[in-house]
Amino acid sequence: MLNWISTRSDAALADAATALFRSNFDAAPAGVWAAPGRVNLIGEHVDYAGGASIPFALEQNTAVAVAPRSDGLVRIASEFGGQVRRVDVFLDEVGPGWANGTPDAWAGYVAGSVWASLEDGVIASCEGLDIAIVSDVPVGSGLSSSAALECSVAVAAYELSTGHAPDDAARTRLVLACMRAENEVVGASTGGLDQNASLFGEKGKALVLDFSTGEVRRVPFNIAERDMVLLIADTNAPHSLNDGQYASRRGVIDAVQSALAGSEARGGTIRDIPDAVADATRWAREVGEDEGVVKRRVAHVVEETARTLEAASDLEAGNLDRFRELMRDSHISLRDQYEVTTPELDCAFAAAGEVGARMTGGGFGGAVIALVKRADVESTAEAIAAAAAERGFPAPTFLVASPGDGARRIAG
């Protein structure tokens, strides 16, 4: 029997978050906010290299019931795995490295997003918060449960501070604040793809994100009109982005960019290097780095960016056949050049038929997506599950995904 991920309505999530808030803080929240996870269709490991990505916001959300405090304390209650975890932290204790080595590092996504928003000034003031968290975004599946948590809290804090919802300009600043929370407070070297998708998502739309220009463009993702769906298969393999593997990949790219494209402060990226693969390989030889590794990593970034820009044109032109071929090529590059796939991901990719399939997220575990005909959903899921069972891998869980709305208030 296949395992399918369930989804609660906004109203059901708001009720659950409110009930958790009342049971932990013996009061009513000022409101409930939600932010979605995301699935990335193509454009992986290029957001920190001036590349391009095409994600969309999921209909699965993290909801936070929130009320302001006046003593500088952030009290957090999170429901996870049938248990409630509590963390209390004073805002003035939060900063770079705060979550490093702590058993409650997950709280860095929460408190860090408030701290960074205050540092940026997009939130003018916050004297503490009570926060109760419930979520339908699977943790560790490569669907960005962390960004959903950061963005739901950031939008809640913003609205409580300003009295109104953020416009797109404010959302851009909140993206940067949430990135700082993840990079500086938690220590996960992500590049902004997840936060952009969670804050800028719109029902029925995918996002074309160009990290070189900063462009965020919403484009129709009307696959239902072609009788197609996006199947997500969570491999349930262990998944973490703060264990050094992700950072080691980014470290290579950051070093190349710093040496060949100008300093980070000047905004130099791989896309500013005329012949990036050849130049990076030559640089690696000169400084004693592994030439093969550097060449493969930079080649992935260059080729994945080109694939994604082509895929954006194909999506807008309705050329889903070519789009599906590019998805396959993306996975192969992530497997062979960036080396972030796992046996479980590669198994699911092959079982899904390769064309129209790819891993999504940072890799090292997580999920595979497959853009397939609606009539083929069950058979594709069954093939993925059977292949996993044959290899002795964990049983996958499945979700049929559609584009949902970005971070917003859902109650109160």
Disulfide bonds with the S-S distance in Angstrom:
none
